[in-house]
Structures are given as C-alpha cells and as structure tokens.
Amino acid sequence: MNSTAFRTLLLVSTLAFAASFARAEKVIFISADGFRPDAVDVLGPTGAPTFHRIRTEGAYTSNARTDITYTITLPNHSCMVTSRGVIGKEGHNWISNTDPMLGQNLHRNHKGYVASFFDVAHDNGLRTALYASKSKFSLYDDSYSVKNGAADVTGEDNGKDKIDVFVENDDTSQLVDQLIATFKSDAADVTMLHLRDCDSAGHAEGWNLTPGTPYLQAAAKVDSMLGKLLDAINASPQMKDHTWVILTADHGALTGTKGHGEHDE
C-alpha cells in the first residue's frame, strides 16, 4: 500500500461553537464526498478560508483512514452511519454503490438489524435529519423508515422512523440553503449533510490538485458553502453557542485518476 497517498483520503475535523466547549444541543455531521485534505494545503488560507478556520478553531487530523476494503461512497457512508466496518460478521456488509433496488435495505442485506446514530438520537427523543446530494442515500431513509426501523425501547416511544427529515437535492448550494432555512425555527437536533461536489468533479475531470482544475474549484466551492453554513449558525440564536460541527470525507483518490476503488490508494 502507498501509505503516503492513503493518508490523503480522509479529513476529520471537529469545530465546537459551544461556548467553552459546553454541552452541545445541536450536531451537524458533514461529509464532503471525495475530498482530499491536501487540497486545503494547495488552496491555502486565501482559497480555503473556512477549512483553515476549522483547523485553527477546532480539532482536526489529515491522517484519518477510510475502510481499506471498499473506498467508495455507500459502503463508507454506511460505516459512518452505523459505526461498523464493511465486511465480516460485525460489518454492515453493504458493498453496492448504486441506488438501492426496491425493497433493499441495510438490515435485509445484513440479515439482521443494523442500528445507526439516527436510532440513538431518535430513540432518545431528538429530531434527526439527512440532507443528501445523491439519490443513492435513499438507502438510509428506507432502512430507517417507519416500515424498516426498529421499535423504540428507550424511554418514551418515539416510533420506528429514525430519520425525521430526509431531503435529497443534487444542487448542493440549494441543499445547504434548505438546511440553513431550518435554523430560524425547526432545526433538527442531529443532522447529516452530504456534499457531492469534489467526488463529481473527480470522476468527471480527475483528482487533480493543479491550481485552477475542476477538482480544486469544487473544493473551493465546498469551502464557500461551509463558510456560509458556519455564518448562518452564528447568526441563529438557537444555533450559536449550541452547535457542534463534525466534518469528514468518505474517500479521496490518487492524483490524476478518475476513480477510487483500488487498494493501492
């Protein structure tokens, strides 16, 4: 394995807007699909001010790891959602990377219920939301629906539908605006936001870190959207000082490639 290249695959950064790291009342978990953290270094503080702000104000690492067996979108997002690896008895076992067929869900594929962080939050009385920019993320809305979700046996019965709000929009700028609009009154307690831009640019034009390339333009767009989101948090009385933001990625790709499924990543 080329460990140097592999280290570029995933950025995990946590930014706490809660005063003095007080207990957060809201969590926004963001996945920048296909994002390489070394893009932050290439863009610099001028080209990626929000990422550099997060590095300065939060806790971060550029040396995180994706699951080596499947460096693709749905298997790795399923790792995020379920806190399981991909394969093996304890894995979630979802290896497909396409829109799920009718009737497919994580539990049927695993041959047993696969709990998620949506379960934990919802069953403890919190509102949950998923804002996704790829249609294949219907996998999670279907898996944790009123039909397929598990019974709530934690305290008050909040029902089987673990994801209270599901929004799918491939226009990420609109998607972020849709999320921000909820900050005025009815923001969910736990939200997952998926941004497809870097992955789409990488597959179309290549994971190229040369200045001015479509991939770096996509990375700069993600930075801008994140900045808009953080500004909206600070402008909202119900969100400011009460929100933790977690930022990560599902995978990157080797420089010059248009794919990311090889083990030598």
N, C-alpha and C positions, 0 to 999 in steps of 0.2 A: 504494500500500500504506500502511496506517496503521501506521507503524513503531513507534509507542508501544504499540499493542495487541499487535503481533507480538512485542515484547520480553518479553511476559508468558508466552510459550508454553512455555518450557523452562528448567528449573533444572538445572545440572550442579554437583554438589558432591562433593568427594573428602575422605574422612576417613581418615587413617592412624593405626591403632592400633599400628603397629610402632614400637618404641622408637627415638627419634632418627631416624625415617624410614628405619630399616634395611630391608633387602630383605624384602618380604612373602612368606610361604609360602602364604597363602590370599587369594583375592579374592572379594568378594561384590558383584555388579553389580545394582543395584536400579532398576527402572523404576516410577515412580509414575504410572500411566496417567492422562492428562487433568489433571495437576497444574499449576496456575498458581503461580509463585513469589511473586506478590504476596499470595497467601493467607497466606504466612508473616508478612508485614508486618501484615496485618489481624488475625491471631490474636495476634501479639505473643509475647514470651518466655513469658508465662503459658499461652497457649493452644497454642503450638507450641514447647515447650522443646527438643525433640530437633532440630528444624530449626535453631533458634538455636544450639544446641550445635555442630552441624555447621558452621555459618557461623563460629563462634568458633574451633573447634579444627582445622578443615580448610581447604581451598582451595575457593572457590566463585565462581560467577557467576550472576546472574539475567538475563544478556543473551546467552544462547546461542540457537541457531537450529535449528529443525526444517527438513526439506526442504519448500520452498515449494510444490512441485507436488502433494504428497499429504500433507495434515496429518491423517492418520488412522492407526489403530493398527498394522495389519500392515505396510503399506509402511514406516512409520517404525521399527518394531522390527526389520524386516529390514535397514534401514540400520545400526542398532546392531549387529546380529549379524554382518553381512558387511563393514562399513566401506565400503559403496558408497552412492551416491545411488540414487534410484528409477529414473529413466528414462535413456535413452541407451545407447550401446554398452557403456559401463563400468558402467551401473547394474545393480541386481539385477533390475529390471523386474517386481517383484511389486506389482500395484496393487489386487488384490482385498482386501476387508476382512471376508470371511466365512470360515467353516470350509472348509478346502480339500476339494475333492471327492476321491474315491478315486483314487489314482494321481497326483494333483497334487503337485508339489514345486518348490522354487526352481530346481533345475537344469533340469528339463524345460521350465519356463516361460522360462528364460533361454536355453535351447538350448546349454547348456554348464555345467560345474561352477562353483558359486558357493561358494568357501571361506568359512569363518566363524572367529570366535575360538575356537569349540569345536574346530575342526580343529587350530588351532595348539597349544592346550593339550593336547588328547588325544594328538596325534602326538608330543608331547614328553614323554609318559609321565605326564601329570597326569590326575586324575579330574575329571570335569565333571558339572554338574547344572543342570537347568532346573526351577524351581518357578513354575508359571503359574496365573493365576486366570481365564483364559478358554480355552475349548476350542479356539479357532482357533489357539492356539500349538502344536497338534499339527503344524502346518506344519513346525516346526523339528525336532521329534522324527522326523518322517517323512523330511525332507530329509537328515538326518544319521544315518540308521539304518544297520544292517548291510547293508541292501539298496542304499541310495542314497548312502551316504557314500563318499568317495574312499579309495583304497588309501593306507596309511601308508608313506611312503617316507623318513621322518625317523628315523634310528636304528633302535631296536628296533621291530618291527611290533606296534603296539597295536590293530590291527584297524580296521574301517571304521565302526563305530558310535561316532560322535564325542560323543554325549551319554550318559554312563553312567547317569545317574538322571534320569527325567522324571516329575514329579508335577504333576497338574492338579487344582485344587480351587478352586471359586468362592467358598468361605468363606475370606477372606484371613486371618482370625485363626487358623483351623486350619492354613492353609498355612504361616504363619510359625512356628507351633508345630512343624509337621512338619520344617521346616528346622532349628530350634533343637535338636530331638531328636538330630540327627546330630552336634552339637558334642561329645557325650560320647565318641564313638569313631571315627566314619567320615565326617566332614565331607569334602565334595569340595574339591579344590584351587581350582577356578574354578566359581562358582555364579552363575546369573542368577535373580533373583527379580522377579516381576511382580505388582503390586498394582493391582487394578481400581477401587478404591473411588471415587476422585474422578471418573473417567470415567463410572461407573454413575450417580452422583448428578447429574452434569452433564446427562447425557442424559435422566434422569427428571424432574428439577426445575429444571434450568438452571444455568449457570455464574454463580452469584450470590454475591458476596462480602459481602453484608449479614450482620452477626452473627446467628447462630442458624439460618441457612439450611442445608438438607441438604448443600449443597456444602461449606460450611465445617465442618460436622460430620464429613463424610467426610475432609476434610483433617486435622482434629484426630485422627481415628482412625488415619490413616496415620502421623501424628507419634507416636502412642502405640505403634503396632506397631514403628516404627523404634527407639523408645526401648527396648522390650523386647528387640529383636534386639541392640542395642549392649550392653545389660546382660548378655545371655547370652554375647556374645563375651568380655566382660571377666571373666566367671565361669568360662570354659573354659580350662584350661591349654594346650590345643592351639591355641586361637584367640587368646587375649590376647597382645598384642605381636607377633602374626604375621599380622594380617589387615588388608587394605586394603578399605574400603567405597567404592564409587562409586555415587552417587545421581543419577538423571536423570529426564526425562519424555519422552514421545513427542510430546505436543502439549498445548495448553491449549484455550481457546475465548474468543470475545468475550463480554463481560459481558452477561448476560440471554438468551443464546442456549442452545439445547439441541443444537447441532451444532457441527462444527469442520472443515468441508470447504471453506470459502470462502477464496479467495486474499486477500481484504482483511483476513484475520487478520494 
